[in-house]
Amino acid sequence: MNHEIAAMNKQDNWQTKVLITGGAIGAVLGLMTSWLLIRTARETRGGPPAISTGDAIKVGITTIGLVRAIAALGDRP
């Protein structure tokens, strides 16, 4: 019984590490991307960026592709 509990704790441990690491990386990348967008808009437009619907859709599709590629890493043996 103790071996089963230890195995469950070990399994939960790696899952927790992956969730925390992924969340931290995502937060840092999101902040860096936002900072770059603000900096570029300020330098070129002097104000808020003008993001078209088409540009937003392109970024969304690219993001979905990136998420799928990262999720596929879990399929590797």
PDB file of N, CA, C, O and CB in Angstrom:
ATOM      1  N   MET A   1       0.817  -1.193   0.000  1.00  0.00           N
ATOM      2  CA  MET A   1       0.000   0.000   0.000  1.00  0.00           C
ATOM      3  C   MET A   1       0.866   1.265   0.000  1.00  0.00           C
ATOM      4  O   MET A   1       0.564   2.237  -0.693  1.00  0.00           O
ATOM      5  CB  MET A   1      -0.933  -0.006   1.205  1.00  0.00           C
ATOM      6  N   ASN A   2       1.943   1.237   0.785  1.00  0.00           N
ATOM      7  CA  ASN A   2       2.826   2.399   0.842  1.00  0.00           C
ATOM      8  C   ASN A   2       3.503   2.649  -0.495  1.00  0.00           C
ATOM      9  O   ASN A   2       3.758   3.795  -0.863  1.00  0.00           O
ATOM     10  CB  ASN A   2       3.875   2.214   1.928  1.00  0.00           C
ATOM     11  N   HIS A   3       3.796   1.567  -1.230  1.00  0.00           N
ATOM     12  CA  HIS A   3       4.420   1.721  -2.544  1.00  0.00           C
ATOM     13  C   HIS A   3       3.467   2.416  -3.515  1.00  0.00           C
ATOM     14  O   HIS A   3       3.891   3.226  -4.339  1.00  0.00           O
ATOM     15  CB  HIS A   3       4.846   0.349  -3.103  1.00  0.00           C
ATOM     16  N   GLU A   4       2.175   2.092  -3.412  1.00  0.00           N
ATOM     17  CA  GLU A   4       1.183   2.733  -4.276  1.00  0.00           C
ATOM     18  C   GLU A   4       1.076   4.227  -3.968  1.00  0.00           C
ATOM     19  O   GLU A   4       0.978   5.046  -4.882  1.00  0.00           O
ATOM     20  CB  GLU A   4      -0.190   2.058  -4.108  1.00  0.00           C
ATOM     21  N   ILE A   5       1.093   4.572  -2.707  1.00  0.00           N
ATOM     22  CA  ILE A   5       1.017   5.981  -2.314  1.00  0.00           C
ATOM     23  C   ILE A   5       2.260   6.723  -2.786  1.00  0.00           C
ATOM     24  O   ILE A   5       2.166   7.844  -3.285  1.00  0.00           O
ATOM     25  CB  ILE A   5       0.859   6.117  -0.781  1.00  0.00           C
ATOM     26  N   ALA A   6       3.424   6.102  -2.629  1.00  0.00           N
ATOM     27  CA  ALA A   6       4.668   6.733  -3.080  1.00  0.00           C
ATOM     28  C   ALA A   6       4.656   6.924  -4.588  1.00  0.00           C
ATOM     29  O   ALA A   6       5.112   7.952  -5.088  1.00  0.00           O
ATOM     30  CB  ALA A   6       5.885   5.892  -2.664  1.00  0.00           C
ATOM     31  N   ALA A   7       4.136   5.935  -5.320  1.00  0.00           N
ATOM     32  CA  ALA A   7       4.064   6.048  -6.779  1.00  0.00           C
ATOM     33  C   ALA A   7       3.099   7.162  -7.180  1.00  0.00           C
ATOM     34  O   ALA A   7       3.370   7.909  -8.120  1.00  0.00           O
ATOM     35  CB  ALA A   7       3.625   4.706  -7.408  1.00  0.00           C
ATOM     36  N   MET A   8       1.977   7.277  -6.471  1.00  0.00           N
ATOM     37  CA  MET A   8       1.020   8.341  -6.775  1.00  0.00           C
ATOM     38  C   MET A   8       1.628   9.716  -6.487  1.00  0.00           C
ATOM     39  O   MET A   8       1.444  10.655  -7.262  1.00  0.00           O
ATOM     40  CB  MET A   8      -0.275   8.150  -5.960  1.00  0.00           C
ATOM     41  N   ASN A   9       2.347   9.830  -5.379  1.00  0.00           N
ATOM     42  CA  ASN A   9       2.982  11.105  -5.044  1.00  0.00           C
ATOM     43  C   ASN A   9       4.035  11.475  -6.072  1.00  0.00           C
ATOM     44  O   ASN A   9       4.170  12.643  -6.437  1.00  0.00           O
ATOM     45  CB  ASN A   9       3.610  11.043  -3.652  1.00  0.00           C
ATOM     46  N   LYS A  10       4.787  10.476  -6.542  1.00  0.00           N
ATOM     47  CA  LYS A  10       5.818  10.741  -7.548  1.00  0.00           C
ATOM     48  C   LYS A  10       5.175  11.198  -8.855  1.00  0.00           C
ATOM     49  O   LYS A  10       5.681  12.112  -9.508  1.00  0.00           O
ATOM     50  CB  LYS A  10       6.685   9.481  -7.786  1.00  0.00           C
ATOM     51  N   GLN A  11       4.063  10.570  -9.242  1.00  0.00           N
ATOM     52  CA  GLN A  11       3.368  10.950 -10.470  1.00  0.00           C
ATOM     53  C   GLN A  11       2.815  12.367 -10.352  1.00  0.00           C
ATOM     54  O   GLN A  11       2.957  13.165 -11.278  1.00  0.00           O
ATOM     55  CB  GLN A  11       2.234   9.957 -10.781  1.00  0.00           C
ATOM     56  N   ASP A  12       2.196  12.681  -9.242  1.00  0.00           N
ATOM     57  CA  ASP A  12       1.665  14.029  -9.039  1.00  0.00           C
ATOM     58  C   ASP A  12       2.780  15.060  -9.000  1.00  0.00           C
ATOM     59  O   ASP A  12       2.587  16.198  -9.428  1.00  0.00           O
ATOM     60  CB  ASP A  12       0.852  14.092  -7.751  1.00  0.00           C
ATOM     61  N   ASN A  13       3.944  14.674  -8.491  1.00  0.00           N
ATOM     62  CA  ASN A  13       5.064  15.588  -8.372  1.00  0.00           C
ATOM     63  C   ASN A  13       5.530  16.075  -9.739  1.00  0.00           C
ATOM     64  O   ASN A  13       5.739  17.276  -9.908  1.00  0.00           O
ATOM     65  CB  ASN A  13       6.210  14.918  -7.636  1.00  0.00           C
ATOM     66  N   TRP A  14       5.699  15.193 -10.718  1.00  0.00           N
ATOM     67  CA  TRP A  14       6.169  15.627 -12.037  1.00  0.00           C
ATOM     68  C   TRP A  14       5.102  16.449 -12.745  1.00  0.00           C
ATOM     69  O   TRP A  14       5.420  17.381 -13.483  1.00  0.00           O
ATOM     70  CB  TRP A  14       6.562  14.417 -12.899  1.00  0.00           C
ATOM     71  N   GLN A  15       3.844  16.106 -12.523  1.00  0.00           N
ATOM     72  CA  GLN A  15       2.768  16.873 -13.153  1.00  0.00           C
ATOM     73  C   GLN A  15       2.718  18.290 -12.592  1.00  0.00           C
ATOM     74  O   GLN A  15       2.516  19.251 -13.335  1.00  0.00           O
ATOM     75  CB  GLN A  15       1.413  16.172 -12.946  1.00  0.00           C
ATOM     76  N   THR A  16       2.899  18.413 -11.300  1.00  0.00           N
ATOM     77  CA  THR A  16       2.915  19.732 -10.675  1.00  0.00           C
ATOM     78  C   THR A  16       4.082  20.559 -11.192  1.00  0.00           C
ATOM     79  O   THR A  16       3.927  21.747 -11.478  1.00  0.00           O
ATOM     80  CB  THR A  16       2.992  19.603  -9.152  1.00  0.00           C
ATOM     81  N   LYS A  17       5.252  19.934 -11.312  1.00  0.00           N
ATOM     82  CA  LYS A  17       6.431  20.642 -11.827  1.00  0.00           C
ATOM     83  C   LYS A  17       6.193  21.139 -13.248  1.00  0.00           C
ATOM     84  O   LYS A  17       6.558  22.267 -13.581  1.00  0.00           O
ATOM     85  CB  LYS A  17       7.666  19.728 -11.790  1.00  0.00           C
ATOM     86  N   VAL A  18       5.582  20.301 -14.090  1.00  0.00           N
ATOM     87  CA  VAL A  18       5.312  20.697 -15.475  1.00  0.00           C
ATOM     88  C   VAL A  18       4.324  21.862 -15.510  1.00  0.00           C
ATOM     89  O   VAL A  18       4.521  22.813 -16.266  1.00  0.00           O
ATOM     90  CB  VAL A  18       4.762  19.500 -16.287  1.00  0.00           C
ATOM     91  N   LEU A  19       3.270  21.800 -14.707  1.00  0.00           N
ATOM     92  CA  LEU A  19       2.277  22.878 -14.678  1.00  0.00           C
ATOM     93  C   LEU A  19       2.886  24.199 -14.210  1.00  0.00           C
ATOM     94  O   LEU A  19       2.639  25.246 -14.807  1.00  0.00           O
ATOM     95  CB  LEU A  19       1.111  22.495 -13.766  1.00  0.00           C
ATOM     96  N   ILE A  20       3.672  24.148 -13.156  1.00  0.00           N
ATOM     97  CA  ILE A  20       4.279  25.373 -12.630  1.00  0.00           C
ATOM     98  C   ILE A  20       5.295  25.937 -13.613  1.00  0.00           C
ATOM     99  O   ILE A  20       5.319  27.143 -13.858  1.00  0.00           O
ATOM    100  CB  ILE A  20       4.949  25.106 -11.274  1.00  0.00           C
ATOM    101  N   THR A  21       6.133  25.073 -14.178  1.00  0.00           N
ATOM    102  CA  THR A  21       7.139  25.533 -15.139  1.00  0.00           C
ATOM    103  C   THR A  21       6.478  26.114 -16.381  1.00  0.00           C
ATOM    104  O   THR A  21       6.869  27.184 -16.848  1.00  0.00           O
ATOM    105  CB  THR A  21       8.075  24.382 -15.533  1.00  0.00           C
ATOM    106  N   GLY A  22       5.484  25.423 -16.917  1.00  0.00           N
ATOM    107  CA  GLY A  22       4.781  25.914 -18.101  1.00  0.00           C
ATOM    108  C   GLY A  22       4.070  27.229 -17.846  1.00  0.00           C
ATOM    109  O   GLY A  22       4.084  28.123 -18.692  1.00  0.00           O
ATOM    110  N   GLY A  23       3.449  27.349 -16.686  1.00  0.00           N
ATOM    111  CA  GLY A  23       2.780  28.599 -16.337  1.00  0.00           C
ATOM    112  C   GLY A  23       3.754  29.757 -16.202  1.00  0.00           C
ATOM    113  O   GLY A  23       3.475  30.870 -16.649  1.00  0.00           O
ATOM    114  N   ALA A  24       4.901  29.489 -15.582  1.00  0.00           N
ATOM    115  CA  ALA A  24       5.907  30.544 -15.415  1.00  0.00           C
ATOM    116  C   ALA A  24       6.484  30.971 -16.758  1.00  0.00           C
ATOM    117  O   ALA A  24       6.641  32.164 -17.021  1.00  0.00           O
ATOM    118  CB  ALA A  24       7.034  30.068 -14.490  1.00  0.00           C
ATOM    119  N   ILE A  25       6.798  29.995 -17.608  1.00  0.00           N
ATOM    120  CA  ILE A  25       7.341  30.321 -18.933  1.00  0.00           C
ATOM    121  C   ILE A  25       6.310  31.099 -19.745  1.00  0.00           C
ATOM    122  O   ILE A  25       6.653  32.078 -20.407  1.00  0.00           O
ATOM    123  CB  ILE A  25       7.760  29.032 -19.689  1.00  0.00           C
ATOM    124  N   GLY A  26       5.056  30.672 -19.698  1.00  0.00           N
ATOM    125  CA  GLY A  26       3.999  31.370 -20.425  1.00  0.00           C
ATOM    126  C   GLY A  26       3.811  32.798 -19.944  1.00  0.00           C
ATOM    127  O   GLY A  26       3.613  33.710 -20.747  1.00  0.00           O
ATOM    128  N   ALA A  27       3.874  32.992 -18.635  1.00  0.00           N
ATOM    129  CA  ALA A  27       3.720  34.344 -18.089  1.00  0.00           C
ATOM    130  C   ALA A  27       4.871  35.245 -18.519  1.00  0.00           C
ATOM    131  O   ALA A  27       4.657  36.393 -18.910  1.00  0.00           O
ATOM    132  CB  ALA A  27       3.636  34.297 -16.559  1.00  0.00           C
ATOM    133  N   VAL A  28       6.092  34.720 -18.444  1.00  0.00           N
ATOM    134  CA  VAL A  28       7.259  35.518 -18.836  1.00  0.00           C
ATOM    135  C   VAL A  28       7.205  35.848 -20.323  1.00  0.00           C
ATOM    136  O   VAL A  28       7.449  36.990 -20.712  1.00  0.00           O
ATOM    137  CB  VAL A  28       8.568  34.768 -18.505  1.00  0.00           C
ATOM    138  N   LEU A  29       6.887  34.859 -21.158  1.00  0.00           N
ATOM    139  CA  LEU A  29       6.803  35.115 -22.600  1.00  0.00           C
ATOM    140  C   LEU A  29       5.681  36.098 -22.930  1.00  0.00           C
ATOM    141  O   LEU A  29       5.839  36.946 -23.808  1.00  0.00           O
ATOM    142  CB  LEU A  29       6.584  33.802 -23.361  1.00  0.00           C
ATOM    143  N   GLY A  30       4.566  35.989 -22.240  1.00  0.00           N
ATOM    144  CA  GLY A  30       3.467  36.924 -22.459  1.00  0.00           C
ATOM    145  C   GLY A  30       3.845  38.352 -22.092  1.00  0.00           C
ATOM    146  O   GLY A  30       3.515  39.292 -22.815  1.00  0.00           O
ATOM    147  N   LEU A  31       4.533  38.512 -20.971  1.00  0.00           N
ATOM    148  CA  LEU A  31       4.978  39.848 -20.566  1.00  0.00           C
ATOM    149  C   LEU A  31       6.005  40.413 -21.538  1.00  0.00           C
ATOM    150  O   LEU A  31       5.948  41.592 -21.887  1.00  0.00           O
ATOM    151  CB  LEU A  31       5.567  39.808 -19.158  1.00  0.00           C
ATOM    152  N   MET A  32       6.945  39.576 -21.978  1.00  0.00           N
ATOM    153  CA  MET A  32       7.956  40.041 -22.930  1.00  0.00           C
ATOM    154  C   MET A  32       7.316  40.443 -24.255  1.00  0.00           C
ATOM    155  O   MET A  32       7.686  41.460 -24.841  1.00  0.00           O
ATOM    156  CB  MET A  32       9.013  38.952 -23.165  1.00  0.00           C
ATOM    157  N   THR A  33       6.364  39.654 -24.724  1.00  0.00           N
ATOM    158  CA  THR A  33       5.684  39.957 -25.981  1.00  0.00           C
ATOM    159  C   THR A  33       4.887  41.253 -25.866  1.00  0.00           C
ATOM    160  O   THR A  33       4.908  42.083 -26.775  1.00  0.00           O
ATOM    161  CB  THR A  33       4.760  38.799 -26.385  1.00  0.00           C
ATOM    162  N   SER A  34       4.195  41.420 -24.760  1.00  0.00           N
ATOM    163  CA  SER A  34       3.437  42.657 -24.545  1.00  0.00           C
ATOM    164  C   SER A  34       4.362  43.863 -24.502  1.00  0.00           C
ATOM    165  O   SER A  34       4.052  44.907 -25.075  1.00  0.00           O
ATOM    166  CB  SER A  34       2.626  42.574 -23.247  1.00  0.00           C
ATOM    167  N   TRP A  35       5.491  43.723 -23.827  1.00  0.00           N
ATOM    168  CA  TRP A  35       6.457  44.820 -23.743  1.00  0.00           C
ATOM    169  C   TRP A  35       6.976  45.184 -25.132  1.00  0.00           C
ATOM    170  O   TRP A  35       7.097  46.363 -25.464  1.00  0.00           O
ATOM    171  CB  TRP A  35       7.631  44.439 -22.816  1.00  0.00           C
ATOM    172  N   LEU A  36       7.288  44.154 -25.954  1.00  0.00           N
ATOM    173  CA  LEU A  36       7.767  44.421 -27.316  1.00  0.00           C
ATOM    174  C   LEU A  36       6.694  45.115 -28.156  1.00  0.00           C
ATOM    175  O   LEU A  36       7.003  46.032 -28.917  1.00  0.00           O
ATOM    176  CB  LEU A  36       8.199  43.111 -27.996  1.00  0.00           C
ATOM    177  N   LEU A  37       5.451  44.690 -28.026  1.00  0.00           N
ATOM    178  CA  LEU A  37       4.351  45.322 -28.756  1.00  0.00           C
ATOM    179  C   LEU A  37       4.206  46.788 -28.354  1.00  0.00           C
ATOM    180  O   LEU A  37       4.055  47.661 -29.208  1.00  0.00           O
ATOM    181  CB  LEU A  37       3.033  44.568 -28.501  1.00  0.00           C
ATOM    182  N   ILE A  38       4.252  47.047 -27.066  1.00  0.00           N
ATOM    183  CA  ILE A  38       4.133  48.425 -26.576  1.00  0.00           C
ATOM    184  C   ILE A  38       5.293  49.276 -27.073  1.00  0.00           C
ATOM    185  O   ILE A  38       5.095  50.398 -27.539  1.00  0.00           O
ATOM    186  CB  ILE A  38       4.079  48.451 -25.037  1.00  0.00           C
ATOM    187  N   ARG A  39       6.496  48.741 -26.972  1.00  0.00           N
ATOM    188  CA  ARG A  39       7.679  49.497 -27.393  1.00  0.00           C
ATOM    189  C   ARG A  39       7.632  49.825 -28.879  1.00  0.00           C
ATOM    190  O   ARG A  39       7.910  50.955 -29.282  1.00  0.00           O
ATOM    191  CB  ARG A  39       8.950  48.713 -27.075  1.00  0.00           C
ATOM    192  N   THR A  40       7.280  48.835 -29.689  1.00  0.00           N
ATOM    193  CA  THR A  40       7.210  49.046 -31.133  1.00  0.00           C
ATOM    194  C   THR A  40       6.120  50.049 -31.491  1.00  0.00           C
ATOM    195  O   THR A  40       6.337  50.931 -32.322  1.00  0.00           O
ATOM    196  CB  THR A  40       6.961  47.719 -31.852  1.00  0.00           C
ATOM    197  N   ALA A  41       4.954  49.920 -30.873  1.00  0.00           N
ATOM    198  CA  ALA A  41       3.852  50.851 -31.153  1.00  0.00           C
ATOM    199  C   ALA A  41       4.220  52.268 -30.729  1.00  0.00           C
ATOM    200  O   ALA A  41       3.889  53.230 -31.422  1.00  0.00           O
ATOM    201  CB  ALA A  41       2.566  50.402 -30.432  1.00  0.00           C
ATOM    202  N   ARG A  42       4.889  52.397 -29.616  1.00  0.00           N
ATOM    203  CA  ARG A  42       5.278  53.724 -29.135  1.00  0.00           C
ATOM    204  C   ARG A  42       6.291  54.370 -30.079  1.00  0.00           C
ATOM    205  O   ARG A  42       6.225  55.570 -30.345  1.00  0.00           O
ATOM    206  CB  ARG A  42       5.862  53.631 -27.716  1.00  0.00           C
ATOM    207  N   GLU A  43       7.237  53.556 -30.587  1.00  0.00           N
ATOM    208  CA  GLU A  43       8.266  54.094 -31.485  1.00  0.00           C
ATOM    209  C   GLU A  43       7.706  54.457 -32.857  1.00  0.00           C
ATOM    210  O   GLU A  43       8.111  55.462 -33.440  1.00  0.00           O
ATOM    211  CB  GLU A  43       9.392  53.088 -31.647  1.00  0.00           C
ATOM    212  N   THR A  44       6.784  53.655 -33.377  1.00  0.00           N
ATOM    213  CA  THR A  44       6.300  53.883 -34.740  1.00  0.00           C
ATOM    214  C   THR A  44       5.044  54.743 -34.803  1.00  0.00           C
ATOM    215  O   THR A  44       4.896  55.553 -35.718  1.00  0.00           O
ATOM    216  CB  THR A  44       6.028  52.567 -35.404  1.00  0.00           C
ATOM    217  N   ARG A  45       4.141  54.579 -33.844  1.00  0.00           N
ATOM    218  CA  ARG A  45       2.859  55.285 -33.901  1.00  0.00           C
ATOM    219  C   ARG A  45       2.743  56.371 -32.841  1.00  0.00           C
ATOM    220  O   ARG A  45       1.970  57.317 -32.992  1.00  0.00           O
ATOM    221  CB  ARG A  45       1.722  54.304 -33.744  1.00  0.00           C
ATOM    222  N   GLY A  46       3.506  56.231 -31.780  1.00  0.00           N
ATOM    223  CA  GLY A  46       3.398  57.193 -30.695  1.00  0.00           C
ATOM    224  C   GLY A  46       2.202  56.957 -29.804  1.00  0.00           C
ATOM    225  O   GLY A  46       1.904  57.775 -28.933  1.00  0.00           O
ATOM    226  N   GLY A  47       1.517  55.858 -30.006  1.00  0.00           N
ATOM    227  CA  GLY A  47       0.331  55.551 -29.211  1.00  0.00           C
ATOM    228  C   GLY A  47       0.005  54.078 -29.290  1.00  0.00           C
ATOM    229  O   GLY A  47       0.867  53.260 -29.612  1.00  0.00           O
ATOM    230  N   PRO A  48      -1.239  53.737 -28.996  1.00  0.00           N
ATOM    231  CA  PRO A  48      -1.627  52.325 -28.991  1.00  0.00           C
ATOM    232  C   PRO A  48      -1.529  51.700 -30.384  1.00  0.00           C
ATOM    233  O   PRO A  48      -1.686  52.387 -31.393  1.00  0.00           O
ATOM    234  CB  PRO A  48      -3.049  52.175 -28.458  1.00  0.00           C
ATOM    235  N   PRO A  49      -1.269  50.397 -30.430  1.00  0.00           N
ATOM    236  CA  PRO A  49      -1.139  49.732 -31.725  1.00  0.00           C
ATOM    237  C   PRO A  49      -2.486  49.606 -32.432  1.00  0.00           C
ATOM    238  O   PRO A  49      -3.534  49.512 -31.794  1.00  0.00           O
ATOM    239  CB  PRO A  49      -0.516  48.353 -31.548  1.00  0.00           C
ATOM    240  N   ALA A  50      -2.435  49.606 -33.748  1.00  0.00           N
ATOM    241  CA  ALA A  50      -3.636  49.386 -34.556  1.00  0.00           C
ATOM    242  C   ALA A  50      -3.588  47.942 -35.047  1.00  0.00           C
ATOM    243  O   ALA A  50      -2.937  47.635 -36.045  1.00  0.00           O
ATOM    244  CB  ALA A  50      -3.728  50.408 -35.766  1.00  0.00           C
ATOM    245  N   ILE A  51      -4.278  47.071 -34.341  1.00  0.00           N
ATOM    246  CA  ILE A  51      -4.274  45.648 -34.683  1.00  0.00           C
ATOM    247  C   ILE A  51      -5.558  45.345 -35.438  1.00  0.00           C
ATOM    248  O   ILE A  51      -6.657  45.532 -34.916  1.00  0.00           O
ATOM    249  CB  ILE A  51      -4.143  44.746 -33.404  1.00  0.00           C
ATOM    250  N   SER A  52      -5.408  44.875 -36.673  1.00  0.00           N
ATOM    251  CA  SER A  52      -6.582  44.556 -37.482  1.00  0.00           C
ATOM    252  C   SER A  52      -7.116  43.175 -37.112  1.00  0.00           C
ATOM    253  O   SER A  52      -6.429  42.376 -36.476  1.00  0.00           O
ATOM    254  CB  SER A  52      -6.241  44.615 -38.987  1.00  0.00           C
ATOM    255  N   THR A  53      -8.332  42.919 -37.517  1.00  0.00           N
ATOM    256  CA  THR A  53      -8.935  41.613 -37.270  1.00  0.00           C
ATOM    257  C   THR A  53      -8.132  40.518 -37.948  1.00  0.00           C
ATOM    258  O   THR A  53      -7.933  39.446 -37.376  1.00  0.00           O
ATOM    259  CB  THR A  53     -10.385  41.586 -37.760  1.00  0.00           C
ATOM    260  N   GLY A  54      -7.670  40.780 -39.162  1.00  0.00           N
ATOM    261  CA  GLY A  54      -6.866  39.794 -39.886  1.00  0.00           C
ATOM    262  C   GLY A  54      -5.576  39.465 -39.163  1.00  0.00           C
ATOM    263  O   GLY A  54      -5.177  38.303 -39.093  1.00  0.00           O
ATOM    264  N   ASP A  55      -4.918  40.493 -38.620  1.00  0.00           N
ATOM    265  CA  ASP A  55      -3.689  40.262 -37.859  1.00  0.00           C
ATOM    266  C   ASP A  55      -3.963  39.435 -36.606  1.00  0.00           C
ATOM    267  O   ASP A  55      -3.187  38.541 -36.267  1.00  0.00           O
ATOM    268  CB  ASP A  55      -3.040  41.597 -37.476  1.00  0.00           C
ATOM    269  N   ALA A  56      -5.061  39.732 -35.922  1.00  0.00           N
ATOM    270  CA  ALA A  56      -5.414  38.991 -34.716  1.00  0.00           C
ATOM    271  C   ALA A  56      -5.706  37.529 -35.041  1.00  0.00           C
ATOM    272  O   ALA A  56      -5.329  36.638 -34.280  1.00  0.00           O
ATOM    273  CB  ALA A  56      -6.625  39.632 -34.030  1.00  0.00           C
ATOM    274  N   ILE A  57      -6.374  37.276 -36.164  1.00  0.00           N
ATOM    275  CA  ILE A  57      -6.667  35.899 -36.575  1.00  0.00           C
ATOM    276  C   ILE A  57      -5.376  35.164 -36.907  1.00  0.00           C
ATOM    277  O   ILE A  57      -5.217  34.002 -36.534  1.00  0.00           O
ATOM    278  CB  ILE A  57      -7.621  35.881 -37.790  1.00  0.00           C
ATOM    279  N   LYS A  58      -4.451  35.822 -37.604  1.00  0.00           N
ATOM    280  CA  LYS A  58      -3.163  35.198 -37.931  1.00  0.00           C
ATOM    281  C   LYS A  58      -2.408  34.804 -36.666  1.00  0.00           C
ATOM    282  O   LYS A  58      -1.873  33.700 -36.566  1.00  0.00           O
ATOM    283  CB  LYS A  58      -2.304  36.149 -38.780  1.00  0.00           C
ATOM    284  N   VAL A  59      -2.371  35.717 -35.707  1.00  0.00           N
ATOM    285  CA  VAL A  59      -1.675  35.426 -34.452  1.00  0.00           C
ATOM    286  C   VAL A  59      -2.375  34.283 -33.714  1.00  0.00           C
ATOM    287  O   VAL A  59      -1.710  33.415 -33.148  1.00  0.00           O
ATOM    288  CB  VAL A  59      -1.612  36.690 -33.556  1.00  0.00           C
ATOM    289  N   GLY A  60      -3.698  34.277 -33.716  1.00  0.00           N
ATOM    290  CA  GLY A  60      -4.447  33.207 -33.064  1.00  0.00           C
ATOM    291  C   GLY A  60      -4.181  31.849 -33.675  1.00  0.00           C
ATOM    292  O   GLY A  60      -3.988  30.870 -32.955  1.00  0.00           O
ATOM    293  N   ILE A  61      -4.169  31.777 -35.000  1.00  0.00           N
ATOM    294  CA  ILE A  61      -3.909  30.505 -35.681  1.00  0.00           C
ATOM    295  C   ILE A  61      -2.485  30.035 -35.411  1.00  0.00           C
ATOM    296  O   ILE A  61      -2.251  28.849 -35.182  1.00  0.00           O
ATOM    297  CB  ILE A  61      -4.145  30.642 -37.198  1.00  0.00           C
ATOM    298  N   THR A  62      -1.540  30.961 -35.439  1.00  0.00           N
ATOM    299  CA  THR A  62      -0.152  30.610 -35.149  1.00  0.00           C
ATOM    300  C   THR A  62      -0.010  30.104 -33.715  1.00  0.00           C
ATOM    301  O   THR A  62       0.724  29.151 -33.458  1.00  0.00           O
ATOM    302  CB  THR A  62       0.768  31.820 -35.379  1.00  0.00           C
ATOM    303  N   THR A  63      -0.713  30.745 -32.789  1.00  0.00           N
ATOM    304  CA  THR A  63      -0.658  30.337 -31.386  1.00  0.00           C
ATOM    305  C   THR A  63      -1.242  28.943 -31.203  1.00  0.00           C
ATOM    306  O   THR A  63      -0.695  28.134 -30.453  1.00  0.00           O
ATOM    307  CB  THR A  63      -1.407  31.342 -30.504  1.00  0.00           C
ATOM    308  N   ILE A  64      -2.345  28.658 -31.879  1.00  0.00           N
ATOM    309  CA  ILE A  64      -2.942  27.321 -31.796  1.00  0.00           C
ATOM    310  C   ILE A  64      -1.964  26.275 -32.322  1.00  0.00           C
ATOM    311  O   ILE A  64      -1.830  25.202 -31.733  1.00  0.00           O
ATOM    312  CB  ILE A  64      -4.271  27.263 -32.591  1.00  0.00           C
ATOM    313  N   GLY A  65      -1.284  26.575 -33.420  1.00  0.00           N
ATOM    314  CA  GLY A  65      -0.286  25.655 -33.957  1.00  0.00           C
ATOM    315  C   GLY A  65       0.852  25.416 -32.983  1.00  0.00           C
ATOM    316  O   GLY A  65       1.318  24.286 -32.835  1.00  0.00           O
ATOM    317  N   LEU A  66       1.301  26.469 -32.320  1.00  0.00           N
ATOM    318  CA  LEU A  66       2.377  26.340 -31.340  1.00  0.00           C
ATOM    319  C   LEU A  66       1.937  25.487 -30.151  1.00  0.00           C
ATOM    320  O   LEU A  66       2.694  24.640 -29.678  1.00  0.00           O
ATOM    321  CB  LEU A  66       2.828  27.723 -30.858  1.00  0.00           C
ATOM    322  N   VAL A  67       0.725  25.710 -29.673  1.00  0.00           N
ATOM    323  CA  VAL A  67       0.202  24.923 -28.553  1.00  0.00           C
ATOM    324  C   VAL A  67       0.084  23.453 -28.944  1.00  0.00           C
ATOM    325  O   VAL A  67       0.413  22.575 -28.146  1.00  0.00           O
ATOM    326  CB  VAL A  67      -1.170  25.466 -28.099  1.00  0.00           C
ATOM    327  N   ARG A  68      -0.378  23.177 -30.152  1.00  0.00           N
ATOM    328  CA  ARG A  68      -0.481  21.784 -30.618  1.00  0.00           C
ATOM    329  C   ARG A  68       0.892  21.136 -30.704  1.00  0.00           C
ATOM    330  O   ARG A  68       1.048  19.967 -30.353  1.00  0.00           O
ATOM    331  CB  ARG A  68      -1.177  21.722 -31.988  1.00  0.00           C
ATOM    332  N   ALA A  69       1.892  21.886 -31.170  1.00  0.00           N
ATOM    333  CA  ALA A  69       3.249  21.345 -31.272  1.00  0.00           C
ATOM    334  C   ALA A  69       3.817  21.029 -29.891  1.00  0.00           C
ATOM    335  O   ALA A  69       4.475  20.005 -29.704  1.00  0.00           O
ATOM    336  CB  ALA A  69       4.168  22.336 -32.006  1.00  0.00           C
ATOM    337  N   ILE A  70       3.562  21.905 -28.932  1.00  0.00           N
ATOM    338  CA  ILE A  70       4.046  21.654 -27.572  1.00  0.00           C
ATOM    339  C   ILE A  70       3.320  20.461 -26.963  1.00  0.00           C
ATOM    340  O   ILE A  70       3.946  19.630 -26.304  1.00  0.00           O
ATOM    341  CB  ILE A  70       3.857  22.904 -26.685  1.00  0.00           C
ATOM    342  N   ALA A  71       2.011  20.364 -27.172  1.00  0.00           N
ATOM    343  CA  ALA A  71       1.244  19.236 -26.637  1.00  0.00           C
ATOM    344  C   ALA A  71       1.696  17.918 -27.249  1.00  0.00           C
ATOM    345  O   ALA A  71       1.661  16.883 -26.584  1.00  0.00           O
ATOM    346  CB  ALA A  71      -0.249  19.440 -26.887  1.00  0.00           C
ATOM    347  N   ALA A  72       2.121  17.945 -28.511  1.00  0.00           N
ATOM    348  CA  ALA A  72       2.580  16.725 -29.180  1.00  0.00           C
ATOM    349  C   ALA A  72       3.881  16.203 -28.583  1.00  0.00           C
ATOM    350  O   ALA A  72       4.217  15.034 -28.768  1.00  0.00           O
ATOM    351  CB  ALA A  72       2.765  16.981 -30.669  1.00  0.00           C
ATOM    352  N   LEU A  73       4.608  17.041 -27.879  1.00  0.00           N
ATOM    353  CA  LEU A  73       5.835  16.577 -27.230  1.00  0.00           C
ATOM    354  C   LEU A  73       5.533  15.494 -26.197  1.00  0.00           C
ATOM    355  O   LEU A  73       6.390  14.660 -25.906  1.00  0.00           O
ATOM    356  CB  LEU A  73       6.565  17.752 -26.564  1.00  0.00           C
ATOM    357  N   GLY A  74       4.322  15.500 -25.642  1.00  0.00           N
ATOM    358  CA  GLY A  74       3.929  14.485 -24.673  1.00  0.00           C
ATOM    359  C   GLY A  74       3.686  13.122 -25.290  1.00  0.00           C
ATOM    360  O   GLY A  74       3.612  12.132 -24.562  1.00  0.00           O
ATOM    361  N   ASP A  75       3.559  13.034 -26.616  1.00  0.00           N
ATOM    362  CA  ASP A  75       3.333  11.757 -27.294  1.00  0.00           C
ATOM    363  C   ASP A  75       4.614  10.970 -27.499  1.00  0.00           C
ATOM    364  O   ASP A  75       4.571   9.774 -27.791  1.00  0.00           O
ATOM    365  CB  ASP A  75       2.671  11.991 -28.625  1.00  0.00           C
ATOM    366  N   ARG A  76       5.738  11.622 -27.350  1.00  0.00           N
ATOM    367  CA  ARG A  76       7.016  10.940 -27.585  1.00  0.00           C
ATOM    368  C   ARG A  76       7.267   9.905 -26.500  1.00  0.00           C
ATOM    369  O   ARG A  76       6.965  10.137 -25.329  1.00  0.00           O
ATOM    370  CB  ARG A  76       8.179  11.954 -27.633  1.00  0.00           C
ATOM    371  N   PRO A  77       7.826   8.750 -26.896  1.00  0.00           N
ATOM    372  CA  PRO A  77       8.090   7.701 -25.887  1.00  0.00           C
ATOM    373  C   PRO A  77       9.239   8.043 -24.969  1.00  0.00           C
ATOM    374  O   PRO A  77       9.572   7.261 -24.079  1.00  0.00           O
ATOM    375  CB  PRO A  77       8.380   6.386 -26.564  1.00  0.00           C
TER     376      PRO A  77
END
